[in-house]
Amino acid sequence: MGLEAVGDLALNEILSILGPEETAIVACVSKRLKASASEESLWSKFCFQDLHLSSPLDPHGNPLPSFKFAYGSWREAFAMYPWPLVKRVKRCWDRLKNWLTTNFPEAAATLQQGATEDEIRRFEKVLEVKLPLPTRVLYRFYNGQVFQEKDALTSAHGNNLGLIGGYAFYHHLVNVYLLPLDQVILETKQIVCHLGISGGFNSTKYIVVAASSAFIEKFFFLNCTNGQLYVGTRNLPIDGEMMPCVPNALLRSVHDPSSDQQRDGMLLWLEEHGRRLQDGIIKLREERNIRTICQFPEEPPSCSTAITNGVKEKEGTC
């Protein structure tokens, strides 16, 4: 028995199992199958499964007339990237954006609209690098954070709205934000010049992707060759010392578009960051009416408490 003889409900169920790509192919067979393959309920399910869309929106958040149009607009906008990677990056950003919107809306408002392919190509040309595929897709969704004058603090502590956050003790404050591409260019050129390691630094294609706006500087570097993310230590100005942010064994196919397992340090770190925020392992801290994301864990097993000389102390591992 062919699909033409199958009832409408059964056909809808079959198409939903086949998935969006196969459904689009089935639509070319006959007028009846085209009608069945165009049902809004079907494409609503595909949009939710792949993109977690509950309403038909394009990648910029603009409303579209149907879920089928919406799904097609997303596939067209990201046609140059492996679809499993696009779905994974969207899940990562959805988790972060949803948490920020609920808990830290003033920081959510600093996320800038995604970079275009032309902007990314110009960026790569200026710095003579080739971004790992996951990082390219991350920037296609949101081009870092941009602050308004009203967001700036009036103290030497800088801005408190960093997506990555930081820590504070005594007079030592770090608050890290995700840089937009134009600032990545400026910071990368400045840090290369300041550290005086332009030869080895440039040959391995490091770029600065995140930085602290506070008085105490902190920099995150992405190695565009192997996809590893590093954080500079306090010895960075002395000898260029950096620590890897994720295990090297987790990095995978950062420049291979034919793979469906692309993972670089930036994507892996942001995924873990979003999970920790969502699970309450790291939280917002408020001091003197200033709220920041604190990287010191608040929940076990990453956090433990002890009483020393009658004083309760909390210890965490990031």
C-alpha positions as a printed NumPy array, in Angstrom:
array([[ 0.   ,  0.   ,  0.   ],
       [ 1.453,  3.408, -1.03 ],
       [ 1.261,  6.685,  0.899],
       [-1.573,  7.851, -1.362],
       [-3.855,  5.22 ,  0.184],
       [-3.039,  6.116,  3.784],
       [-5.571,  8.126,  5.823],
       [-4.853, 11.734,  6.727],
       [-4.137, 11.124, 10.414],
       [-1.838,  8.199,  9.698],
       [-0.089, 10.16 ,  6.95 ],
       [ 0.503, 13.081,  9.295],
       [ 2.031, 10.716, 11.85 ],
       [ 4.266,  9.096,  9.209],
       [ 5.505, 12.477,  7.982],
       [ 6.201, 13.688, 11.511],
       [ 8.394, 10.627, 12.037],
       [10.154, 11.067,  8.703],
       [11.205, 14.589,  9.612],
       [11.319, 17.94 ,  7.779],
       [13.783, 17.05 ,  5.008],
       [11.973, 13.891,  3.973],
       [ 8.617, 15.64 ,  4.289],
       [ 9.774, 18.291,  1.809],
       [10.694, 15.51 , -0.631],
       [ 7.34 , 13.753, -0.198],
       [ 5.588, 17.044, -1.051],
       [ 6.96 , 16.787, -4.596],
       [ 5.219, 13.441, -5.311],
       [ 1.579, 14.515, -5.748],
       [-0.942, 17.253, -4.973],
       [-2.443, 15.284, -2.098],
       [ 0.91 , 14.566, -0.504],
       [ 1.924, 18.196, -1.016],
       [-1.184, 19.298,  0.866],
       [-0.503, 16.838,  3.688],
       [ 3.164, 17.839,  3.834],
       [ 2.193, 21.523,  4.155],
       [-0.048, 21.176,  7.197],
       [ 0.701, 23.807,  9.821],
       [ 0.508, 21.322, 12.707],
       [ 3.286, 19.288, 11.108],
       [ 5.672, 22.212, 10.657],
       [ 4.794, 23.544, 14.084],
       [ 6.093, 20.249, 15.468],
       [ 9.28 , 20.43 , 13.349],
       [ 9.924, 24.019, 14.466],
       [ 9.531, 23.08 , 18.118],
       [11.643, 19.931, 17.848],
       [14.553, 21.539, 15.983],
       [14.413, 25.167, 17.108],
       [12.125, 25.219, 20.157],
       [ 9.899, 27.779, 18.442],
       [ 6.374, 28.079, 19.805],
       [ 5.41 , 30.737, 17.235],
       [ 6.534, 31.243, 13.614],
       [ 9.514, 33.603, 13.824],
       [12.501, 34.186, 11.558],
       [16.091, 34.193, 12.945],
       [15.76 , 37.906, 13.804],
       [12.578, 37.359, 15.801],
       [10.247, 38.769, 13.147],
       [ 6.826, 37.067, 12.8  ],
       [ 6.138, 34.99 ,  9.693],
       [ 2.806, 33.786,  8.235],
       [ 3.363, 30.098,  8.995],
       [ 5.608, 27.586, 10.716],
       [ 6.584, 26.187,  7.315],
       [ 7.863, 29.61 ,  6.266],
       [ 9.64 , 29.957,  9.589],
       [11.41 , 26.625,  9.287],
       [12.467, 27.453,  5.735],
       [13.816, 30.864,  6.759],
       [16.012, 29.301,  9.44 ],
       [17.366, 26.635,  7.089],
       [18.104, 29.264,  4.45 ],
       [19.791, 31.667,  6.892],
       [22.133, 28.952,  8.193],
       [22.476, 26.889,  5.015],
       [26.263, 27.203,  5.091],
       [26.515, 25.4  ,  8.452],
       [25.784, 21.817,  9.581],
       [22.187, 21.808, 10.812],
       [22.925, 19.77 , 13.989],
       [25.443, 22.465, 14.983],
       [22.912, 25.258, 14.397],
       [20.354, 23.456, 16.574],
       [22.918, 22.926, 19.317],
       [24.022, 26.568, 19.314],
       [20.406, 27.729, 19.446],
       [19.757, 25.51 , 22.471],
       [22.833, 27.001, 24.128],
       [21.725, 30.587, 23.51 ],
       [18.105, 29.831, 24.422],
       [19.159, 28.548, 27.822],
       [21.365, 31.58 , 28.484],
       [18.886, 34.13 , 27.132],
       [15.93 , 32.608, 29.019],
       [17.852, 32.645, 32.297],
       [19.012, 36.221, 31.76 ],
       [15.545, 37.419, 30.766],
       [14.034, 35.936, 33.927],
       [16.779, 36.703, 36.42 ],
       [19.007, 39.424, 34.981],
       [17.01 , 41.312, 32.301],
       [19.337, 44.313, 32.319],
       [22.144, 42.003, 31.142],
       [19.901, 40.292, 28.58 ],
       [19.25 , 43.717, 27.043],
       [22.978, 44.116, 26.267],
       [23.058, 41.193, 23.825],
       [23.568, 42.559, 20.315],
       [21.815, 41.261, 17.204],
       [23.788, 38.529, 15.473],
       [26.603, 39.307, 13.046],
       [26.076, 38.799,  9.321],
       [28.206, 36.502,  7.176],
       [29.77 , 39.574,  5.547],
       [30.709, 40.999,  8.956],
       [32.296, 37.709,  9.98 ],
       [34.26 , 37.489,  6.726],
       [35.548, 41.05 ,  7.155],
       [36.511, 40.24 , 10.746],
       [38.47 , 37.163,  9.646],
       [40.227, 39.156,  6.953],
       [41.32 , 41.907,  9.34 ],
       [42.752, 39.51 , 11.955],
       [43.865, 36.903,  9.383],
       [42.093, 34.082, 11.218],
       [39.498, 31.468, 10.409],
       [36.955, 31.191, 13.205],
       [36.008, 27.69 , 14.383],
       [32.563, 26.787, 13.05 ],
       [30.836, 26.715, 16.481],
       [32.118, 30.194, 17.301],
       [30.969, 31.492, 13.901],
       [27.454, 30.213, 14.595],
       [27.516, 31.629, 18.139],
       [28.236, 35.074, 16.705],
       [25.546, 34.649, 14.054],
       [23.008, 34.455, 16.883],
       [24.391, 37.258, 19.084],
       [27.302, 39.554, 18.32 ],
       [28.513, 39.899, 21.889],
       [27.394, 42.499, 24.419],
       [27.085, 46.244, 23.875],
       [26.582, 48.638, 26.772],
       [24.833, 51.976, 26.912],
       [26.008, 54.888, 29.039],
       [23.209, 54.181, 31.509],
       [24.675, 50.683, 32.071],
       [28.061, 51.942, 33.229],
       [28.852, 52.164, 36.908],
       [30.143, 55.404, 38.366],
       [33.009, 53.675, 40.169],
       [36.343, 52.283, 39.023],
       [34.782, 48.815, 39.105],
       [33.498, 49.164, 35.541],
       [30.39 , 47.475, 34.193],
       [28.502, 44.822, 36.171],
       [26.402, 43.28 , 33.372],
       [28.877, 40.745, 32.007],
       [27.288, 37.57 , 30.662],
       [30.218, 35.511, 31.926],
       [30.374, 37.302, 35.26 ],
       [33.243, 36.915, 37.684],
       [34.028, 37.276, 41.354],
       [34.857, 39.798, 44.046],
       [36.792, 39.793, 47.307],
       [38.149, 42.745, 49.243],
       [38.984, 45.324, 46.548],
       [39.516, 42.722, 43.82 ],
       [36.661, 42.691, 41.301],
       [36.367, 40.856, 37.986],
       [33.308, 40.963, 35.726],
       [33.676, 39.496, 32.237],
       [31.503, 40.236, 29.217],
       [31.34 , 38.752, 25.726],
       [32.991, 41.045, 23.187],
       [31.33 , 42.048, 19.909],
       [33.45 , 41.426, 16.808],
       [34.607, 45.033, 16.432],
       [35.912, 45.01 , 20.   ],
       [37.517, 41.602, 19.481],
       [39.633, 43.24 , 16.769],
       [40.635, 46.173, 19.005],
       [41.353, 44.083, 22.111],
       [43.283, 41.449, 20.167],
       [45.538, 44.035, 18.522],
       [46.08 , 45.863, 21.81 ],
       [46.855, 42.772, 23.861],
       [49.27 , 41.419, 21.245],
       [51.12 , 44.724, 21.261],
       [51.021, 45.027, 25.073],
       [52.252, 41.502, 25.774],
       [55.031, 41.792, 23.233],
       [54.499, 38.22 , 22.016],
       [53.185, 38.989, 18.564],
       [55.263, 36.297, 16.859],
       [54.108, 33.207, 18.749],
       [50.769, 34.725, 19.628],
       [49.806, 35.552, 16.06 ],
       [51.137, 32.296, 14.592],
       [48.709, 30.297, 16.731],
       [45.82 , 32.655, 15.854],
       [44.627, 33.672, 19.298],
       [41.864, 36.264, 19.577],
       [40.383, 37.957, 22.647],
       [36.696, 36.969, 22.866],
       [35.811, 38.131, 26.377],
       [37.234, 40.651, 28.799],
       [36.613, 42.209, 32.178],
       [35.345, 45.766, 32.228],
       [36.39 , 46.051, 35.849],
       [39.509, 47.666, 37.256],
       [41.187, 44.239, 37.462],
       [41.553, 42.978, 33.889],
       [40.734, 39.413, 32.854],
       [40.871, 38.088, 29.302],
       [39.512, 35.001, 27.569],
       [41.345, 33.878, 24.419],
       [40.15 , 31.605, 21.632],
       [42.742, 29.642, 19.696],
       [41.264, 29.739, 16.2  ],
       [43.481, 26.869, 15.053],
       [42.391, 24.145, 17.481],
       [39.284, 25.775, 19.009],
       [40.497, 25.791, 22.611],
       [39.338, 28.585, 24.943],
       [41.862, 29.956, 27.43 ],
       [41.73 , 32.36 , 30.348],
       [44.729, 34.528, 31.149],
       [46.249, 34.098, 34.622],
       [47.722, 36.857, 36.744],
       [51.048, 36.038, 35.045],
       [49.637, 36.874, 31.613],
       [51.36 , 40.302, 31.467],
       [54.636, 38.72 , 32.57 ],
       [54.996, 35.578, 30.479],
       [51.705, 35.2  , 28.564],
       [50.479, 32.398, 30.856],
       [47.   , 31.062, 30.067],
       [44.911, 28.125, 31.292],
       [42.632, 25.999, 29.074],
       [38.936, 26.313, 29.938],
       [37.801, 22.879, 28.716],
       [39.56 , 19.497, 28.333],
       [41.265, 19.162, 24.959],
       [39.695, 15.726, 24.516],
       [36.252, 17.339, 24.181],
       [37.201, 19.497, 21.195],
       [36.028, 18.068, 17.908],
       [36.042, 18.925, 14.177],
       [36.178, 22.696, 14.696],
       [36.798, 23.416, 11.   ],
       [35.132, 20.413,  9.352],
       [31.715, 21.293,  7.876],
       [31.091, 17.668,  6.883],
       [31.021, 16.521, 10.512],
       [27.964, 16.716, 12.748],
       [30.025, 16.755, 15.962],
       [31.681, 20.197, 15.901],
       [32.659, 21.343, 19.39 ],
       [35.051, 24.151, 20.257],
       [36.001, 25.564, 23.628],
       [33.73 , 28.576, 23.39 ],
       [30.576, 26.555, 22.707],
       [31.4  , 23.961, 25.365],
       [32.151, 26.614, 27.982],
       [28.976, 28.61 , 27.275],
       [26.888, 25.417, 27.383],
       [28.318, 24.557, 30.811],
       [27.899, 28.151, 31.963],
       [24.215, 28.072, 30.982],
       [23.705, 24.738, 32.749],
       [25.275, 26.064, 35.968],
       [23.116, 29.171, 35.901],
       [19.952, 27.178, 35.235],
       [20.734, 24.621, 37.961],
       [21.589, 27.315, 40.512],
       [25.205, 26.208, 40.901],
       [26.264, 29.786, 40.209],
       [23.971, 32.699, 40.958],
       [23.497, 36.435, 41.006],
       [25.039, 38.299, 43.899],
       [23.948, 41.74 , 45.006],
       [26.091, 44.179, 46.928],
       [25.327, 47.88 , 47.387],
       [22.41 , 47.549, 44.957],
       [24.721, 46.207, 42.236],
       [23.906, 42.772, 40.813],
       [26.474, 40.55 , 39.089],
       [26.832, 36.92 , 38.03 ],
       [29.218, 35.299, 40.502],
       [31.41 , 32.436, 39.297],
       [31.93 , 31.098, 42.821],
       [29.686, 27.978, 43.063],
       [26.826, 28.131, 45.556],
       [25.744, 24.47 , 45.559],
       [27.509, 21.119, 46.232],
       [29.489, 19.246, 45.048],
       [31.334, 22.335, 43.767],
       [30.804, 24.169, 47.047],
       [31.446, 23.143, 50.646],
       [31.256, 24.872, 54.008],
       [33.39 , 24.595, 57.12 ],
       [33.653, 26.334, 60.491],
       [37.098, 27.663, 61.352],
       [37.656, 29.356, 64.719],
       [33.915, 29.815, 65.066],
       [33.567, 31.429, 61.629],
       [31.519, 29.69 , 58.941],
       [33.421, 29.726, 55.649],
       [32.345, 28.684, 52.173],
       [34.735, 27.194, 49.637],
       [34.009, 26.639, 45.948],
       [35.727, 25.238, 42.876],
       [34.971, 26.743, 39.482]])
